[in-house]
Amino acid sequence: MADMVQSEPDDRTTAPPLVKSEDEPGPAGLSLSNLATHYPDIEHTSSFAWERENDMKPSKRVATKQKALDDAFHCAERIVNLITTACDGEGPDVGLDQKDLEILAWKEEIYRLKEQHRSLEILVGVAGATGAGKSTILNMLLGRPHLLPSSNSEASTASACQVRYNHDDSPNHLFRAEIDCHTYQEVLCELKKLYEAFGKTGNLDEETLSSQMERMDEQVNNEVFIQEEMKKIKAVRHLEREQVESMTPETLLDSNEHVRALLGSTQSISSADIKNFAELVKPYVDSSPTPQGFEVWPLVKQAKLYVKSPILKEGITLVDLPGLSDAVESRARVAQRFFERLDTTIIVTRSSRAIDEKTGIDFMNGYQALQMQANGTFRKKQFCVVASQMDDIDVEGFRLGSLAAKANVSLQNDMDEIDRLTLEKRDTEKQLRTQKKNAEACKKKFDKATHVLNTLKAKKNIGKAPKAAKTHRERLEKTLKKVSTLQAQLVNHKTIVDQLHGKLHTLDQSLEACEGRARWTCIRMRHEYIAERMKMNMKSKLHSSQDQDQDTELNSENDEIVEVFSVSATAYRGHLGSRPPESFPETSYTGIPQLSTWLRISALDKREAHLDVLLKALQRLLDGIQQWSNVKSGDQTVIFSRRAVEGILSNVHEDHKKNLDTALRHWAGVIVAIDPFDSIKHQIMVSNEAVGTVVFKWAFKYPEDARRLDYMAHGTYDAILRRNGGPFMSRGGERQLYNFPESLAVPFLRVMSGNWQTVLHKYIPSHEPLIMKPIADIWHRYVNELVGQIRTAAPAILPQLQECLPVLRRILDEMQLRVREILNGLSRSSSDIQPEFRDALQMRLMPLFGQALGIKGPGSFKKRREYLQEHVVERVQPMFDYAYKRMEEAYDVYRENVLREFMLVSTFAFDKVKQHFNLLLANLKKKTKKSTRKNSPRYKEGVDDSIALKQNVARLAQEWETMWRFPGEVEDISDALELPLEFVRRSHDLEDMEGDNDEDDEEDESDDEDIDMDEDEEEDEE
């Protein structure tokens, strides 16, 4: 038969059958009835290191899996290169061509998995007030101090800047950026609003606006809007207001070809040098001008930077958000919009203002807190506050102003010791100055006496009278004695000066130690105070945002919701330059290593789920390539019809796929029937009193602070209404971001957040084991029938089938991971669905806002408030019903995909089984009709090359397997998140100070040498 396959003899043909019939005696094989019992244990016979690490701490377990993934991709890439060379005909004729679908599919799946790994995105947003140091801290985390611009004088972050890992290894692309600019229509729409504001200037209706204050407020807000937009235009075009008013929006946009070319474009930037790259990117990510002389930030929608950094290699994407209190409202809106998409949130606030700054303790409003709670991200592992510039502290002021500092005995002792040492140092310095002054006076006398001595020595005594000679000798002796006395005094002065220098050195060391301890104690005490206040505030905010009748867990892990870090990026910068950190003994005192550790820990859950999916797929691919490259399995004496076997297996595949489809369709129906809204439908009746309170607070300047009951300015209230309730950033003073629809959504979210979180994040995921049990049963029956059919149709290949059983088990594991991902996808949908409620409320509130603005005349501010108070409360239930329906419709889109995704799981599983069986059958050598072909040299050469290829592939597959079994040591991350308790003095400081003293000693020694030389000269003269 043409489709028969025959191979050479092999001992394995005499092995007992893998599957025996029910009546066949003997223990040699597995029966069809007990295969399912033994089948789960097959996996454990070849477990790898990354499968055995469940008893390890999460960070090391994930590190082991990451190394396994890297090793697998390394080996797989080399295998792909071998296969690609063979398929492309660049190597020897090995019998591979484009029709070899099985091995080509294997290669394509490797490419797909690598791309899937690269696309992992764990979004970490860094937000805070302008000038808080966000960009600087990000630079330190990235290990690139010059990457992102930082400035204290203006908003350095003009748009959301994402920093991702750079997978491009090209020399000129070590640093890359992609800058997306706003489209022509988006900018044109903004300009049209500006020209509408121009039209309102000076044309206000004085008959209806009889109230002078109201008229002035409306003028002010209109003018503020114009000024904000003019900032953008001046940044881009350097035009004055009169010039802009004389143009149209279209002519303004079209008047500059450079600007016109940027609109709707994506700018690509790359460089091999970090400083050059930073300069090229700077105009797009802050307010710096381009080489053409204009600023680009008003045109930038988003910036994506690609950098090689260890913290990014793990899938983390850092997002540098604009300051929430930015002077330009549009920038602040960017930060607010991004907030809803984040996996992890970092809030940066200056240590000196961490308690009272807007983006410190009161960064999140009630809506955002409830939103994070419903999304499952309001927890310690995914939310932290960073108090920057922690070394900016007035120790004396803190000591006197803090009750805790006053009660700290150790701190007070250090401060007292500092005072004592300072006084002693001052006295010692005074003594040193006196001794140096005395030494200088003595030195002058010594020099004068030496000069006299040298003069006397120079005079000749020959020819003089005896009396004159005697007088000369007496004078010489007297001068010698004086020089000797002065020299002794100089030595004594030097000894005293040296002693005083040594004492000062000791005092400086003691003083530095005391000052360092005192300063560090104050820093730690302030950090502990900030952390305690932050945690109390967040806990209070969560409790106040929850419904009072709702029994909701505060946190599944512990009572803390937020992690708090104090850092000094400036001090850490020295570490990046291989210098010790400024003012601190080592880098752990700067807080940056602790923040980096927490950030990596926060990403562990998502990383591990991602790694599990990839490793299971790679494990299956490893089995497949080992099966294909097994040359020995192609040397068996087996005769069977491949076409017949494929036909039989096709029927088995089809029958059991129907069963699996039926089961998955059933469970898809169960999941779809779970309605996260069902448990709150009876609670949708939010009290009019709660809504009335919210609407009443709309008029307050600080609506979320019950202690501050100041009314906002009339113009601010009107400006918010004109913007359909917000968002709107107040001007001047303490800046506030207002959003009326968000605040109105809070009462509803209080009702639904707890139940929503329970259903989406707990109840739906809990169905995974319930779904997988019947799927596993179907899969085991499927494997049983496959074995039985092969035993009947081609018993000779049962040994190869037995090798395939672990693969089938792994495909089942992959199905479980895919089912889990579908269920988790429903959980993650909450971040997309919740804004629907707010947006729907805004749509229904817009007519009421417009009608309120139509109220003119004296007392209109009060009348507008009363109008909204009455009509919003009156119509709130229909509005809530409408918004609630919008949320349901948004969730239905996700639910409708469940069945399709479940069916894709079934299709995936059977496609992979067929692919693996095709690899198994393709590995057997085909018997040709013309036996003479076997004897041809070209045929033998092709067979030899094919065997050589498979042997090379098998060698790499074995290397792959070995690396998985014996991975060696993996780098684990530290779990230390706390600052050091005590300040330890740096040893290199002591060395530096000793070095200074050594220089002083050398100078003094040179003076001694001069004196010694004088003495030698005197001896020679005598």
QUIPETA-V881361 format. One line per field, one symbol per residue. ss: DSSP state (A for helix, B for strand, O for the rest). phi: phi as a letter, one per 40 degrees, with the letter a starting at -180 (. if undefined). A space follows every 10 residues. Layout:
ss->???
phi->???
This chain:
ss->OOOBBOOOOO AAAAOOOOBB OOOOOOOOOB BOOOAAAAAA AAAAAAOOAA AOAAAOOAAA AAAAAAAAAA AAAAAAAAAA AAAAAAAOOO OOOOOOOOOO AAAAAAAAAA AAAAAAAAOO OBBBBBBBOO OOOAAAAAAA AAOOOOOOOO OOOOOOOOOO BBBBBOOOOO AAAOBBBBBB BOOAAAAAAA AAAAAAAAAA OOOOOOOOOO OAAAAAAAAA AAAAAAAAAA AAAAAAAOOO AAAAAOOOAA AAAAOOAAAA AAOOOBBBBB BOOAAAAAAA AAAAAOOOBO OOOOBOAAAB BBBBBBBOOA AAAOOBBBBB OOOOOOOOAA AAAAAAAAAO OOOBBBBBBB AAAOOOOOOO OOOOOAAAAA AAAAAOOOOO OOBBBBBBOO OOOOAAAAAA AOAAAAAOAA AAAAAAAAAA AAAAAAAAAA AAAAAAAAAA AAAAAAAAAA AAAAAAAAOO OOOOOAAAAA AAAAAAAAAA AAAAAAAAAA AAAAAAAAAA AAAAAAAAAA AAAAAAAAAA AAAAAAAAAA AAAAAAAAAA AAAAAOOOOO OOOOOOOOOO OOBBBBOOAA AAAAAAOOOO OOOOOOAAAA OAAAAAAAAA AAOAAAAAAA AAAAAAAAAA AAAAAAAAOO OAAAAOOOOB BAAAAAAAAA AAAAAAAAAA AAAAAAAAAA AAAOOOOAAA AAAOOOOAAA AAAAAAAOOB OOOOOOOOOO BOOAAAAAAA AAOOOBBBBO OOOOOOBBBA AAAAAAAAAA AAAAAAAAAA AAAOAAAAAA AAAAAAAAAA AAAAAAAAAA AAAOAAAAAA AAAAAAAAAA AAAAAAAAAA AAAAAAAAOA AAAAAAAAAA AAAAAAAAAA AAAOOOOOOA AAAAAAAAAA AAAAAAAAAA AAAAAAAAAA AAAAAAAAAA AAAAAAAAAA AAAAAAAAAA AAOOOBOOOO AAAAAOAAAA AAAAAAAAAA AAAAAAAAAA AAAAAOOOOO OOOOOOOOOO OOOOOOAAAA AAAAAAAAAA AAAAAAAAAA AAAAAAAAAA AO
phi->.cbcbbbcca ccccccccbb ccccchccbc cccbccccdc cddccbcbdc cbcccccdcc cccccccccc cccccccccc ccccccccgc bccbgbaccc cccccccccc dccccccccd bbcbcbbicd gchcccccdc ccgbcbcccb acbaccbcac bcbbcccccc dcbcbbabbc bccdcccccc cccccccdcc cgbccccccc cccccccccc cccccccccc dcccccbfbc dcccccbbdc cccccbcccd cccgcbcbba acbccccccc cdccbacccc dcgbcbdccc cabbbbbcad ccccgcbcbc cdccbdcbcc cccdccccdc bccbbbbbac dcbccbcdcc cbdccccccc cccccgbcac cbaabbccfc ccaccccccc cbcccccccc cccccccccc cccccccccc cccccccccc cccccccccc ccdccccccc ccgccdcccc cccccccccd cccccccccc ccdccccccc cccccccccc cccccccccc cccccccccc cccccccccc cccccccccc cbccaccacc bbcbbbbbcc ccdccccgbc ccgbcacccc gcdccccccc cccccccccc cdcccccccc ccdccccccc ccccbccbba cccccccccc ccdccccccc cccccccccc ccccbccccb ccbccccccc cccccccdcc cbccbccbbc cccdcccccc cccfghcacc bggccbbbac cccccddccc cccccdcccc bbcccccdcc cccccccccc cccdcdcccc cccaccbcdc ccccddcccc cccccccccc cccccccccc cccddccccc cccccdcccc cccccbgdgc ccccccccdc ccccbccccc cccccccccc cccccccccc cccccccdcc cccccccccc cccccccccc ccccccdccc cccccccccc cccccccccd cccccbcgcb cbccbcbccd cbcbcccccc cccccccccc cccccccccc cccccccccc cc
